[in-house]
Each structure stands twice: as C-alpha cells, then as structure tokens.
Amino acid sequence: MSTGPGADSAPAPAPDDYEEEEDSSRRGTFSSLRIRNYRLFAGGQVVSNTGTWMQRIAQDWLVLSLTGSATAVGITTALQFLPMLLFGLYGGVLADRLPKRKLLLATQAAMGLIGLALAALTLSGAVTVWHVYLMAFLLGLATVVDNPARQVFVAELVGKEQMQNAVSLNAANFQTARLLGPAVAGVLITAVGSGWAFLLNGLSFLAPITGLLLMRTAELHRVERAPRGKGQLREGLKYVAGRPELLWPIVLVGFIGTFGYNFPIWLTAYVDEVFHGDAGTYGLLNSLMAAGSLGGALFAARRGASRLRLTVLAALAFGVLEIVAAVSPAFWLFAALLVPVGAAGLLFNTTANANVQLATDEAMRGRVMSLFVMVFVGGTPIGGPVVGWATDTFGARIGFLTCGVVSAVAAVTVGLVLARVGGLRLRIDLRRGRKHVAFVPSQRAEELAPAA
C-alpha cells in the first residue's frame, strides 16, 4: 500500500503533510532493534561498513600518494560512482523483481572479493593508480544492485510502521562505522600501509553474509514484487515525475550529492595544502564529521516522523555550514565545524530517504530508490572532477566554498518550489512577538479552501 497519493490526478499535498503515523514517534530511538532479523542485518552492516570506510580512507590516501593530485582522487571517486549514474535504474528494476535477500548475498560476496583483490595488489607492491581505478569501477558495478536492494530490504525486515526508525538507524549504523573506520585506517596506514586496510575490508563482508544466512525468512514482511515486463524503467520515471513529493526531494538530493558531498576531494586537499597534516589528521577530520553525522541520525530516529520542511531546512543548514567552514582561518575551528556539517548532512539524507520511501508504492520502491541513490551518488562522476579541478586550480578553500554555495542555493530553490506546489507563500513579519519568517497558505489556496 502506498502512503503517497494514490492516483496521478490527486492534488499534491502541502510539504508538511508527508508524515508517518503519530504513534511511531513514541516507539523509541532503537525500537527496530527489537526485531531479530533487523538486528542480524544491522550487526553485519556495522562490521562491513567499518571495513568499507577503512578502504575509502586508504584508497584516497593511496591515490594521493601515487599521484600527488586531488584531481586523481576525484577521478577515483567518479569511477566508483559512474556505474550508478549509467546503470542505477536497472539495479532498481532488479530490486523490484527479485528476492532482496538473495541479491544481497551475491552483491556482498562480490564486494568482499574486490577488497581482497586490491589488498593482494597493494601488499605485493604491484599496485598502480590504474589498478585502483579499475577496482573502484568494479565496486561501483556491485553497488548498482546492492544499494537499492539494501534500501528496500528494510521494509521486509521491519514493516512500514518502523520504516522511519529503521532508515535512521541504518544511517546511524553507517556513521558509527564512519567514526571507527577512518580512525583505524589512519593508524594502519601510518603503521603498516594501506594494503592491510584493504584486507580487513575484504574479510569484513563475512559478517553481513552470515547475518543474511541466519535470518528467519518466515518472519520477513511480505512485500509486493513487480512482475517482469517491458517499459519498467519508463514506468518508474513517469511515476516519480507525476508526484512532486518524490520529484523535488530527489532533485535536491541530486544537487547535494553531486557537489556538497565531495568530502574526500576537498578534505584531502585541506589536510595536505592548508594544514600540512598526514593520514592521521585526515582520519581525525573524517571521524569528527562522522561523530556529527551519528548525532544527526540518532536525532532523526528519535523523531519517529519527519516532514519535507525538515529535509529542506537540513539541506540549507548543511550548505551554510560548509560555507562557514570553508573560510575558517584556524585548524581547530575548521575541525569543530565539521561536526555540525556532518549532523546537518546526515539529517538531510535520512529524512529525504524516509520521506521518499514512505510516499512510494511497494512495487515501485526499488525503482524509486534506485533513482534516489543514482542522483545522490551517481552525480559524483560529474561533481567529483569539477570540484577536484576547482580545488587544484583555485585552492582547497574555493573548492569547498563552491560545494557549500551550490548546496544552499539548491535548498532555497527546492524549498520555494515545494511551497508553491503545496499552495504556500513566504510571509515575512518583523513586528515584535510575531513569527518573523513563515510559510502560510497562499491567497489562491485560501480561496479554494471552502470548495475543497
């Protein structure tokens, strides 16, 4: 059953209308963990996600060590996400058609083997930047199917009522790993080299594979699967295009993902050029951002229900904080600002994810979420080289500042469009005791209200 509009002719509700049932807010921050299958899933993911973050940090630093170029780091990031841009919607079709648990067993095994192959190349001393490029691209191919399947598998694990909480806890899980992974990777790279980080990442995929195998399939929630048929990609795109509550959050996610989330590019440049640090400094800054992101995820989980307004405000705060951090003169101030940057960025991503999933029909969820993921990470092949070029040409501060400006402008623009779609207008009232800035029903919406 869909929580969004049931037909193309239905009027678009106002942005504040997309909420879960109110009783979900009283379930508690960790309520999804009461479900055995979800505990197995979450436990396996925190182990493999920690390994994945270790590999990301080691991969970025290895490329920078081999080439000395922020552009090369950007190319590596772009290659990893290029398959999502090219084939992401096909991954969504597979996620809608096939059993998610079996798909995840295959993709997690493939990703583990890629990590082990990169470890063998690095530990043997044979690795070149082209090897890293190839492994990044292969990892991206596995992610094309893994990511949408993982996103929509949550509904089978916990059901619709716990969706918001489970999505938020997944984000908290990911950010916990992001907190641990860079710190461990920084120590490993400094002490014994990047190869051991790649090895541990490859082995970490044993945890989610074991968790998937131990699940009780009888306890999974039954979710409608799409039958095989022609034109399913077009059907998914048409479905999103006809629903503003899906279309515009996905557009905003695309801008933030393409430009605002290029952390590896400008962060490596800040450490190397601005603060003259090492791999340990890079790991520390990533961990600070992850700590903020974890806080943002737990805040979203505790809320239980979210609104599109919160998604837009979080995106705006994310862009503004990036702008302030970009011009920060001192290392300690820059480092401190990464905590709220991480919190706002994760709150935006989590609430956007939950709002889109809850407003989508079950049989369409894989395709819609593949589009969500595609624009979020698939824009990196465009934004990564652009931000890398700006960073190399104009410096780390300008590269980072550009990311923040684009994110803030996109948030304001999409917020105004959603307000217009919902029949709202911006009201500014500077009188004492009044709410100075607020969205209120437009004159046309007020005129139509009695006839509604």
Residue pairs with C-beta under 8 A, 6 or more apart in sequence:
1 160
1 361
1 362
2 359
2 360
2 361
2 362
3 18
3 20
3 160
3 358
3 359
3 360
4 18
4 243
4 245
4 246
4 358
4 359
4 360
4 361
5 11
5 12
5 13
5 243
5 245
5 359
8 242
12 243
12 244
12 245
12 421
12 422
13 245
13 422
14 422
14 423
14 424
15 245
15 307
15 308
15 309
15 312
15 418
15 419
15 421
15 422
15 424
15 439
16 307
16 308
16 309
16 422
17 422
18 245
18 307
18 308
18 355
18 358
18 359
19 305
19 306
19 307
20 161
20 163
20 164
20 304
20 305
20 306
20 358
21 161
21 305
22 305
24 161
24 162
24 164
24 165
24 304
24 305
25 303
25 304
25 305
26 304
27 162
27 165
27 304
29 165
29 298
29 301
29 302
30 169
30 301
31 162
31 165
32 38
32 42
32 157
32 158
32 162
32 165
32 166
32 169
33 39
33 42
33 169
35 157
35 158
35 162
35 219
36 216
36 219
37 157
37 215
37 216
37 219
37 220
38 154
38 157
38 158
38 166
40 211
40 212
40 214
40 215
41 153
41 157
41 208
41 211
41 212
41 215
42 169
42 170
42 173
43 207
43 211
44 207
44 208
44 209
44 210
44 211
44 212
45 170
45 173
45 174
45 177
45 208
45 211
46 173
46 176
46 177
47 204
47 207
47 208
48 108
48 111
48 204
48 205
48 207
48 208
49 173
49 174
49 176
49 177
49 178
49 181
50 176
50 177
50 180
50 181
50 184
50 204
51 115
51 181
51 200
51 201
51 202
51 203
51 204
51 205
52 177
52 181
52 201
52 204
53 177
53 178
53 180
53 181
53 182
53 185
53 286
54 181
54 182
54 184
54 185
54 188
54 197
54 200
54 201
55 115
55 118
55 185
55 197
55 198
55 201
56 181
56 264
57 181
57 182
57 185
57 186
57 189
57 197
57 279
57 282
57 283
57 286
58 185
58 188
58 189
58 194
58 197
58 198
59 76
59 118
59 132
59 136
59 194
59 198
60 73
60 76
60 77
60 264
60 268
60 282
61 189
61 194
61 268
61 279
61 282
62 122
62 127
62 132
62 194
63 72
63 73
63 76
63 129
63 132
64 70
64 72
64 73
64 268
64 272
66 72
66 127
66 128
66 129
66 132
67 129
69 392
70 265
70 266
70 268
70 269
70 388
70 391
70 392
70 396
70 399
71 385
71 388
71 389
71 391
71 392
72 129
72 388
73 264
73 265
73 268
73 388
74 262
74 265
74 384
74 385
74 387
74 388
74 389
74 391
75 133
75 384
75 385
75 388
76 132
76 133
76 136
77 136
77 262
77 264
77 265
77 380
77 384
78 380
78 381
78 382
78 384
78 385
79 133
79 136
79 137
79 140
79 381
80 136
80 137
80 139
80 140
80 143
80 380
81 140
81 143
81 377
81 378
81 379
81 380
81 381
81 384
82 137
82 140
82 378
82 381
83 137
83 140
83 141
83 143
83 144
84 91
84 140
84 143
84 144
84 147
84 373
84 374
84 377
84 378
85 374
85 378
85 379
85 380
85 381
85 382
86 378
87 141
87 144
88 144
88 148
88 370
88 371
88 373
88 374
88 378
89 233
89 236
89 237
89 367
89 370
89 371
89 374
90 144
90 233
90 370
91 144
91 145
91 146
91 147
91 148
91 149
91 370
92 148
92 236
92 366
92 367
92 368
92 369
92 370
92 371
93 226
93 232
93 233
93 236
93 366
93 367
93 370
94 103
94 145
94 148
94 149
94 366
95 103
95 145
95 148
95 149
95 151
95 152
95 366
95 367
95 369
95 370
96 152
96 225
96 226
96 232
96 363
96 364
96 365
96 366
96 367
97 225
97 226
97 227
97 228
97 366
98 225
100 149
100 150
100 152
100 153
100 156
101 153
101 156
101 212
101 215
101 217
101 220
103 145
103 146
103 149
104 146
104 149
104 150
104 153
104 208
104 212
105 209
105 212
105 213
106 145
107 142
107 143
107 145
107 146
107 149
108 146
108 205
108 208
108 209
108 212
109 205
109 209
110 142
111 139
111 142
111 143
111 146
111 205
112 202
112 203
112 204
112 205
112 206
112 209
113 202
114 135
114 138
114 139
114 142
114 202
115 198
115 199
115 201
115 202
115 203
115 204
115 205
116 198
116 199
116 202
116 203
117 135
117 202
118 127
118 131
118 132
118 135
118 198
118 202
119 195
119 196
119 198
119 199
119 201
119 202
121 127
121 131
121 135
122 193
122 194
122 195
122 198
123 193
123 195
123 196
123 198
123 199
127 195
143 377
147 370
147 373
147 377
148 366
148 367
148 369
148 370
148 373
149 366
151 353
151 357
151 369
151 372
151 373
152 223
152 357
152 365
152 366
152 369
154 163
154 166
154 167
154 170
154 357
155 163
155 221
155 223
155 357
155 362
155 365
156 220
156 221
156 222
156 223
157 166
157 220
157 221
158 165
158 166
158 221
159 221
160 358
163 354
163 357
163 358
164 300
164 301
164 303
164 304
164 305
164 306
164 354
164 358
165 301
165 304
167 350
167 353
167 354
167 357
168 297
168 298
168 300
168 301
168 303
168 350
168 354
169 297
169 301
171 293
171 296
171 297
171 300
171 346
171 349
171 350
171 353
172 294
172 297
172 298
172 301
174 297
175 290
175 293
175 294
175 296
175 297
175 342
175 346
176 290
176 294
178 286
178 287
178 289
178 290
178 293
178 294
179 287
179 290
179 291
179 294
182 282
182 283
182 284
182 286
182 287
182 290
183 283
183 284
183 287
184 197
185 197
185 279
185 283
186 279
186 280
186 282
186 283
186 284
187 280
187 283
188 194
188 196
188 197
188 200
189 197
189 279
189 283
190 278
190 279
190 280
223 362
223 365
224 362
224 363
225 363
226 232
226 363
226 364
226 366
226 367
232 367
233 367
235 364
235 367
236 364
236 367
236 368
236 370
236 371
237 371
239 246
239 361
239 364
239 367
239 368
240 246
240 247
240 250
240 368
240 371
241 247
243 359
244 418
244 421
245 308
245 355
245 359
246 356
246 359
246 360
246 368
248 414
248 417
248 418
248 421
249 308
249 311
249 352
249 355
249 356
249 414
250 356
250 371
250 372
250 375
251 375
251 410
251 414
252 311
252 312
252 315
252 352
252 410
252 411
252 414
253 349
253 352
253 372
253 375
253 376
254 375
254 376
254 379
255 379
255 406
255 407
255 410
256 315
256 318
256 319
256 345
256 348
256 349
256 376
256 407
256 410
256 411
257 375
257 376
257 377
257 378
257 379
257 380
257 383
258 375
258 379
258 380
258 382
258 383
258 406
259 379
259 383
259 386
259 387
259 402
259 403
259 406
259 407
260 318
260 319
260 322
260 345
260 403
260 404
260 406
260 407
261 345
261 376
261 380
262 380
262 383
262 384
262 387
262 388
262 403
263 286
263 289
265 384
265 387
265 388
265 391
265 399
266 387
266 391
266 396
266 399
266 400
266 403
267 282
267 285
267 286
268 282
269 391
269 392
269 395
269 396
269 399
270 285
270 334
270 396
270 400
271 277
271 278
271 281
271 282
271 285
273 395
273 396
274 396
274 397
275 281
275 331
275 334
284 335
285 335
285 338
288 335
288 336
288 338
288 339
288 342
289 338
289 339
289 341
289 342
290 342
291 339
291 342
292 338
292 339
292 340
292 341
292 342
292 343
292 344
292 346
293 342
293 343
293 345
293 346
294 342
294 346
295 339
295 342
295 343
296 314
296 342
296 343
296 344
296 345
296 346
296 347
296 350
297 346
297 347
297 350
299 343
299 347
300 306
300 346
300 347
300 350
300 351
300 354
306 350
306 351
306 354
306 355
307 351
307 355
308 355
308 418
309 415
309 439
310 347
310 351
311 348
311 351
311 352
311 355
312 411
312 414
312 415
312 418
313 411
313 415
314 344
314 345
314 347
314 348
314 351
315 344
315 348
315 407
315 410
315 411
315 414
316 408
316 411
316 412
316 415
317 340
317 344
318 341
318 344
318 345
318 348
318 407
318 411
319 404
319 405
319 406
319 407
319 408
319 409
319 410
319 411
320 404
320 408
321 337
321 340
321 341
321 344
321 404
322 341
322 400
322 401
322 403
322 404
322 407
322 408
323 401
323 404
323 405
323 408
324 337
324 404
325 334
325 337
325 338
325 341
325 400
325 404
326 397
326 400
326 401
326 403
326 404
327 397
327 401
328 334
328 337
349 376
352 372
353 369
353 372
356 368
356 369
356 372
357 365
357 368
357 369
360 368
360 369
387 399
387 402
387 403
388 399
390 398
390 399
390 402
391 398
391 399
391 400
416 426
419 425
419 426
419 439
423 441
423 442
423 444
423 445
423 448
424 439
424 440
424 441
424 442
424 445
425 439
425 440
425 441
425 442
425 443
426 437
426 438
426 439
427 437
427 438
427 439
427 440
428 436
428 437
429 435
429 436
429 438
430 436
441 449
